[in-house]
Amino acid sequence: MKKTTKLFALGGVLVAASACDRGPAPSTSPTETTSVAKLAELARTNAVAAYRGMWEGFADAGGTSDPESQLLDQYAAGVALDKLKRSLRSDREKVLVSKGKPILDPKASDAQPADVPTRVVITDCGDSTSWLKYRKDSELLADDVPGGRRLIKAAVDKQPDGTWKVSDYAVHEIGSC
């Protein structure tokens, strides 16, 4: 066994690491690296598409306050699906509908595991200025809240059937981003 010393730069400081040489280290071929990178990017792309689909479906279902809209099940599952349906049921009971669409700017901010993600975290600064609640009977605004930009965090998980769905999300107050 041949002992080797390697130098690493950490924050501008050289650090020496010593290791026994046991032959060539296993390496990842460029093709494998590219494939893993493509899988990770595909996961991020699919997660962002599911996130966008969830909000678009929710906005469409909000036009009639329909908690049974099939659009919700397409893009949301678990806690996220429950939150969406509960919100629409509440609007229906209050005789409210939503008009307009949210303006989204989602980014995949984390993916786990990194090489072949099954969960992607989305960070967004959504804008509800053009997506407001109205009284269904009079078509007047439901309140005097003008909408605005707000931080939204969401977890999007790969489902057993290979699809991606939002499993949970948190919408913060207006002005949080």
N, C-alpha and C positions, 0 to 999 in steps of 0.2 A: 504494500500500500504506500502510495506516494502522498505525502502531506502537502497541501497547497494553501496558500493564503490569498484571499481575494480582498480587494479594496472596494468599498461602497461609499458613495457620497450621500450624506444625509444632512440636509440643511446647510450645505457648504462645508461640512466637517467630514474628513475622511475617516472611515471606520474600517478596521481590519477584521476579517472573519476567517477563521481557520477551519479547514475541513479535510477529511481524509479522502483521497481520490480513489474512487471505486470504479473507475472507468467512465465512459461517456454517460452523461445524464440523459434520461428519457426526454425526448423532445416532442413537441406538437408540430405536425406538418403544417405548412401554410394552408393547405386545403382544409384540414381540421379546424384551424383557427378561423378561417373565413366562414366555414359552416356554422361554427358556434356563434360567431359575431352576427351572422345572418339570422340565426334562430332567435337570438336575443333582440335584435332589431325588429323582427317579425312579431315577437311577443309584445313589444312596446307599441308597435303600430296597431295591432289587434286590440290591445287594451284601450288605447286612445279612441279607436273607432267604437268600441262598446260604450265607453263613457259618453261620447257624443250622441250615440244612438239612444242611450238612456234618457238624456235630457231632451232630445228631440221628441222621443216617444211620450215623455211626461208632459211636454208642452202641448203636443197634439191631444193627449187624453184630457188635459186641463181645459180644452175648449168646450168640453161637455161635462167635465168633472166625472170621468168614467174610470172608477178604480179597477174595473175588470178588463180594461183595454189589453189586448194581446201584445201591443207594442212594449208594454212594461216587462212582461215575461221574457221577451226576446233579448233584452240587454241588462236586466237586473235579477238578482237572486238574494235570498237570505234577508238580512237586516235592511239592505237597500230597497228591495222590493216591498218589504213591509212598510217602510217609511213613505215610499211613493204612494202606495195604496191608501194608507192612513190619511195622508194629506188630501188626496182626492175625495175620500169619504167625508172628511171634515168640510171641504169646500161644497160638496153636494148638499150636506145638511144645512149649511149656511146660505145656500142658493147662490154660490159664487162660481164664476168661470174665469179662466185665464185667457188673455189675448196676447198675441205676439210670440216672440221666440227669444230665448236667452242668447247672448253673444258670448261664446266660449273661446278660451285660449289655453287648452289643456296641454300639459307637458308631462311626459313620463319621468318622474323625479327619482324613482328607485325601482329596482327589479330584483326579485329573489327567487331562486338562486340566480346569481349573475350570469352563469353560462347558459342555462336553459330555464328561463323564468316561468314560474307558475303563478306568481303574484306580481303585479305591477302597481305602484303607487302613483296616482295622478295628482298633480298640483295645478290648480286653475285659478284665474282671477276672472270669474264670471261676471257678466254685466246684465242686470235685470231691468235696466232703464226702459227697454221696449217690450217688457214681458210683465204685465201687471194683472191684478185681480179686479174683476168687475162684478157688480150685482147682475145676475142673470135676468131678473125681472125688469130692471130699469136701464141697464147698460151703463150705469154710472160707476165711477171708480169705487171700489170697496172701501178704500181708506185714503189717507193723504200721504202715504209712504211712496216717494217717487221712484223707488228702485235705485240701483247703483251697482258699483263694483264691490265684489266680496270674494274673499278667499274660500276656495272649495278644495277639500282633500278627499280623495276616494281610493279605495282598494278595489282592484279588478283582478279576479281570479280565473284561471283556466279551469273549465268545467270538465268532468269526466268524459263528456262527448267531444271535447276538443274546442268548444266555443269559449269565448271570453265574456264574462258578465261582471258588472259592478256588484260587489258583495256588501259594501258599506260606504258611506260618505258622510262628511260633516260640512255644513254650510255655515260660514262665520258671518258676523254682522257687516252691514254696509260700511264701506270705508276701510275694511281690513286688508285691502291690497291696493 
